[in-house]
Amino acid sequence: MLRIAVPNKGSLSETAAEMLAEAGYAGRRDPKTLHVVDAENDVEFFFLRPKDIATYVGSGAIDVGITGRDLLLDARMPGAREIEALGFAGSTFRFAAPTGRYTDVSELDGLRVATSYPGLVDAFLDERDIAVDLVPLDGAVESAVRLGVADAVADVVETGTTLRQAGLDVFGPVILESEAVLIAGPVDADGAETLLRRLRGVMVARRFVMIDYDLPVALLDDAVKIAGGVESPTVSPLRDPEWVAVRVMVARSRVNPVMDALYALGARAILVTAIHNARL
């Protein structure tokens, strides 16, 4: 039975649970439940703290898990490895300090840097031969400089508003572009490939839609230039031999411009249908 670790709370939890449900797996009904067996799919779920998932998976106690790339790298577990990016919970990690104080990360050598991700930041600085005194904090990192416990911070940056309110500006290179990832342990487990295939199907369904439309045969080549699909559109004859029905998969983000272009070309009866799951 495949053992899967799922975040039990936080920003990763809800979307991870939704993806697994869309992939056909049983979820938990009570948010306090820490263990669910899905006998039909031959898996069992363990709902764990997001920061602990890489440790459990890397040790081999759990076969696979969903966590953040930042948490995976911060854990520094040799046995844990990323096998697929899942396309949600994106975040960017940067250094920040009082406005104008530093311009390059090398200037931090010998100074104090506060962070909630000491393993991640330490590995980044080690690669650049920069030695700092790391100050591990569990949240509210942006207050560390003002309170005098650090000279700079390394933290998640979204809009930068929180940092600016604390009198800080980002500087230096991006430490990490993170998102939710599926991770595996040191041994390839039975059932992991099925899980990966199902999650990929969910991601495809979230990114694409199906467009159906009718079109004069003479315009088909031009229509394919507008929307060529993953491999090639499906083209079916209509009762009128001068017209065809076309079905094509299109990125959800482009659906309206594609519909506009097809209509301007001469397509009619243009319909958009959501994809609930897929295997490509």
Disulfide bonds with the S-S distance in Angstrom:
none
